[in-house]
Amino acid sequence: MKKVLIFLFLSIPLFAQKNVFLPRSNPEMEGVSSEGINNFIDAVSISKLELHSFMILRHGKVISEGWWNPYRNDLKHTLYSCSKSFTATAIGFAVNEGKLTVNDKVISFFPEDVPSQISPYLAELKIKDLLSMSVGHEKEPSTIIATSDNWVKEFLNTPIKYQPGTKFLYNSPATYMLSAIVQKVTGQKVMDYLKPRLFDPLGISEIDWEVDPKGINTGGWGLRLKTEDMAKFGQLFLQKGIWNGKQILPVSWIEEASTMKIMQDPNASQSRKDSSDWLQGYCYQMWRCRNNGYRADGANGQFIIVLPEKDVVIAITAEAPDMQGEINLVWKYLLPAFKDKKMSSIPKLTANLKEKTLSLALPITSKNPHSTTETAISGKNFSMITGEKSLQSVGVEFKNEICYLSLKTDSIIYANYGLNFYKKKTE
């Protein structure tokens, strides 16, 4: 395993606003048991789950946080489908500003991209069907869309087998369509539209979000934020849209977006429902949880869990395919730690927790002494040729156990990112 220092030269808009941090407290002051958090960390360490970070908020204050080295609190993390909840929030702002309603027909926004023969179900499709993953597709059309230069057109040309609003099917392209609709009615990408409405008020900066070939944010994936930014988003929902005493997102939207709209499998047995956090109902680009919570949810264990009855938000980043196993540890160890009143602190437990969170680290595998790849590629630059603005060159150089990777675009405007992290050797 090599330590990798990466310098990225990318033409991505940067938000220069200074970060605003959440207030801090200690667990017992907010009625949380340090022992429960200690037990959670211990359980993670002996599991096969690879967590990258966690942050726990109680009563709006961070009472415990940790990053497994080489991940750090100042690094952004890929959110995968947690991005969906942010896209849905952009729809909420657009609804509040009278730019659209959830009952608007999807085809009304893209008359130039509809098929020559519009099926009854396509004509019926509404924004709320996109929000609730109930488009009516037989299969998620990701493969078709990923190979096209016009994702909107491909989506609208995908046959709809079931009546919209009647059948759940997880559908990332449906979220992309929400992003495309926001851009259509506002003239801005979702990321730019959310900046003054969501990101700036919450003090979230240094955001980036993938785009499609036409410059539309992907919506259902591709957003990168820091762990504390994720926690802020959850806290905004917990506070019913209020931030620093100001109602920035209507209560009505928070309630609409976080309540169940459709069941994933209405025929699931009670025993399956009792053991699954993916069979509690789907909201607007959020999932209902057991224990009367709800969450933003991304592949490989990215979670923003909101527990209104406990006044708690939990943000987690990870690379853990066993997502149910990950959330099971939250229920087993963290949920019982949330008490109804302040507790007397136990200095030994508090000190143990602080020491433990500061020493978190992912295991480092030993270097392959017989690698031939390093010699073959070190010190070389590889040119990239394409018909669009993209990567111009990639350079790799190994020095003193550090791999320096330089990526440069052929755009006139460059942004310089410096990231320092470990990367597993895959030979």
N, C-alpha and C positions, 0 to 999 in steps of 0.2 A: 504493500500500500504506500502510495506516495502522497506527500503534501503538495497540493496544487494551488498555485497563485495565478488567478485568471484576471486578465485585463480585457474588458469588453468595450469595443468601440461601436456603439449602436445608435441609430437615429431614432431614439425613443423620447417622447416628450417627458420632461421631468417637472415635478412640482417642487418648487424651492421652499415652500413653507416649512418652518421649523416644527419639529415634532412636539406635540403636547402630551405629557405623560399622565397616566391615571394616578390618583392618590394611592399611597401605600399604607398598609396596616399590618398587624400580625394576626395569626389565625385566632388565637383565643380572644382577643379584643373584639372580634367580629363573630364570636360564637362558633368557631370551627376548631376541631381537635387536630393539633399537630401530629398526634399519633396516627390518625387516619391517613393524613397526607404522607407520612413516613411509610406507612404500610403500602400505600399505593405505589410509591416509588420502588420499594423493595419488590413488590409483585411484578412491576414492569421489568426490573433488572433480571429476574429469574425466568421471565417468559421469553418467548421467541419473537416478541413484538419489538420493532425498532421505532421508538419514539424520538422525536427531534426536539420537541419543546412542549411545555404546558404552562398555562397561566390560569389561576383561580381567582375569581372576584366574588366577594361577599359584601353586600350593602354598598356596592359601587367602588369598593377598594380592593386593590390587589393584595391578597393575603399570602400567596405563595406562587413562585414562578421558577422555572428552570429550563436550561437548554443543554442538551447532550452535545458536548464538544465533538466535532468542530462547528456545530450550529451555534449561533449567537443571537442575542437580542436585537442587534442592529442589522441583521441580514433578513432579506425578504425570503418568503417561502412560496413555492407553487401551491395554489389552493385547489387545483383541479375543480371539482364541481361545487365547492363552496362559492365559486364565482357566480353561480346561478342566483344565489340569494341577493347579491349586489345588483344583478341585472333586474331582478324582480323589483327591487327597491327603486330603481330608476323608473320603472313603470308606475310605481306608487307616486313618485314626485310628478310625473307627467299627468296622472289622473288628477292629482290635487291642483295642478295648474290649468286644468281644463283642456289639455291637448289631446286627450283620448279618454275612452272608458273601457272597462274590461269586457263590455258587451259589443265592442266594435268588431266588425268582420275583418278577418286578416286580409282577404283579397282586396279590400278597399284601399289598402296602403300601397299595393303593388300592381296596379292595372296593367303595367307594361310587361309583367313577368308571369301572368296567369296563363294556363294552357288554353288552347283554342276551344276546347270543350270543358267547361267547368262542371264538375260533378256536384250533385246536391250536397254531399257532405263537405266538400271543399267550400262551397258557397256558404255553408252554415258555420264553418270554423270561426271561433271567436278568440280574442286575446285571452280570456279566462281559461280556455281549453289549452292554450300554450302554457299558461302559468301552472296549471294543475296536472300537466303531463297526461292529458286525456285527448290527444289529437285524434286518435282513431287509427293510427298506422298499425299494420300487422307486425312490422319489424322496424326498429330504429333505423332511419335512413342515413346513418353517418358515413358509410362507405361511399354512397353515391355523391353526397355533398362534398366529401373530402377530395374527390377527383374532378371537381367542376370549378370553373372560374366565376360562376354565378350561383351561389348557394341558395339565394332566395328562389330563383327560378326552379332549381332542382327540387327544393322542398315543396313548392306549390305543384310540381308535376309528379310528386310521389302519390300513388293511389291511397285513398283513405278508405279502409275497409269497414270500420265501425263508426257508428254515430258519435261525433265529437261530444265529449263530456261524459261518456258512459263507461269507458274502459281505460284503466291505467296502463301506460307503457312508458318506462323511463326513456327520455327522448331529448338528448342534448341539442340536436338541431332545432327543436322547438324553442329552446332558450335563445339560441342564436337568432331566431326570428323575432323574439322580443327585443333583442339588441338592435336588429335592423329596423324595427318599427320605431324605436326611440330615436334613432338617427334620422329616420324619414320625417318625423314630426318636429324635431328640434333643430335639425341641421348640424348636430354634434354627435360625436361618438359617445357611447355610454360613459366611458371614462371621463371625458371632458364635461359632459352634462352633470355628472355626479360631483365634480370637483367643488364648485361653490355651494352645492346643496348638502353634500354628505361629507366628503373628504376634508374640506377646509374646516367646517365647524368642529369635526372630531379631532382635528390636528393630525390627519393622516397624510403623509407625504411620500415622495419617491415611489410612486405607483407605476407599474407597467402592466399592459394587458395585450394579449395577442390580437391580431386582426386577420380578416379574411382577405382574399385577393382584391377586393374592392375597398379595403380600408375600413371595414365595419368590425368593431370589437366582437370577438367570438362569442361572448355572452355566457355560454355554458361552461367555459373553462378558460384557462389562460391568464387569470389575474394573479398577481404576486404582491403579497403584503407581508408585513411583519406580524409576529404573534400578538403583540399588544394592539395592533390595528384590528385584528380579528376580534379580540376581546372588547374593544370599544364598540364595534358593530353590534355584538351581542348585548352589550350594556344599553345601547340605544333602544333596542327592542324591549329589553326588560323594563326600561323606564318609559315605555309607551310613546317613544318618539321625542322625548324631552332631552335636551342637552344644554347644560349650563343654564337651566331655567327657561330655555326657549323651546317652543314646540317646533322642531324642524321637520318632522314627519308626522302626519295626522294620526291620532289614536285609532281612528277608524281603519286606516290602512294597516297599522300594526296588527290589529285584531283580525282583519280579513286575511292578511298574509300568513298568519301563524296558526290559524284554525283549520281543521281537517276539511278538505274538499272532496276527496275520493279515497276509497280503500284500495290498497294495492292488490289484495287478493281477498275478495269478499267470501270466498269458500274455504279460507284457511281455518283449520281447527283451532279451538281455544288454546290448546297446549302449544301450538306453533306460535300463536300470537303472544302468549305469555313469555316466550323465550326469545322473541325477535324484536329488534328496534326498527325493522323495515316492514312491519305489518301493523303499524299503529295509525296509519292514515297519512295522506300526503296533503300539503298545504299549497301555498304559492311558492314553489321553488324552495321549500323547506319540508323537512320530515317531522312528523310527530314522534316523540320518544315514549318509552315507558316512564313511569313516575311523573306523568303529566307535564312533561317538558316538550321542547321542540328544538330543532337544530338545523344549522347549515351543515352540509355533509359533502366531503370530497373524497375521491378515490384514495386508497392506501392510508386512510385514517386521519384526514383533516376534519376537525370538528369545531363548531361553535355551538355549544350546548347551553340552552337557556332554561333555567328551572325557576319559574315564577314563584312557586310555593316556598322555595328556599331562599329567594332573593340572591340567586347564584348564577354566574356565567363561567363556563369552563371552555378555554380555547386550547386545542391540541394540534400539533403538527407531527407528522410521522411518515414512515414508509412501511406500513403494516397492512398487508393484504387481508389479514384476519380482523376486519373492522368490528365484527360483533364481539370477538374476544377482547378487543381494546375497550369498547364501551362497557363490556361486562365488568372490567376492573374499576371503571368509574362508579358503577352501581354498587359493587361489592365493598369498596374501600372508601371512596369519597362521600357518597351519599349519606352514610351513617355519621360522617364526621361533622355534618352541618346541624348544629344544635339551635335551640330556640332563644338562647340568651348568652351573654358574655360568660366566659369561663376563666377560671384561675389558671394562669400560665404555669407550666412545669419547665423550669429553666433547662433541665437536661434534654427534654424532648425538643424544645425550641432551638437549642444550640445544635442538636443532632440534625434537625431538619435544615437549618441554614447551611451547615457543613455539607450535608448530602446534596443539596441543590447546587452548591458551588462546585462540587466535584463530579458532576454528571459528565459522562463521556461514553461515546460509542467505542466498542472494542476495535482495536487496530490489528488487522491481519498482517502477518509477516511478509516482507518483500520477496518477490520471486527472484532468486539470484541468477536464474538462467534465462532471463528475459532477453529476447532478441529484438523486440519491438522498439525498445528505448533507443538502441543504437541506430536502428533503421530510420527513425523519424526525427531524432533530436537535431535541432539547428536548421531544420528545413521549413520552407514556406510553401503552402499549397494554394494555388490560385483557384478561384471559383468563377465559372462562366455561366451567366444566365441572361435572359432577355429583359429582366426587371432589376430594379435596385435591390441589392441583397448583399451577401458576403462577397467581399473582394478577395480576401486572402485569409488563410489560417496559418499561424505559425506555432511551432512547438519546440521548446528547448528545456532540457533537464540540467539542473545545476544543484549540486549538494542536496540531493534528495527532494528537491522542489521542482515541479513541472510548471513552466511558464507557458501559458496558452494565450495567444493574442488573436483576437478576431476583429477584423476591420471591414466596415461596409463601404460601398462605393457612393454613399450619400455625401452631400456637401457638408451637412451638419453632423457633428459627432458628439456623443456623450461618453464620458470616461468613467467606467465602473471599476473599482478594485475590490475583488472578493478573495478571501483567503480561507480555503477549506480543504478538507481531506476528501479524496475520491478513491474508491476501491479499485484495485487492479483486477482486470477481468480476463487476463490471459489464462 
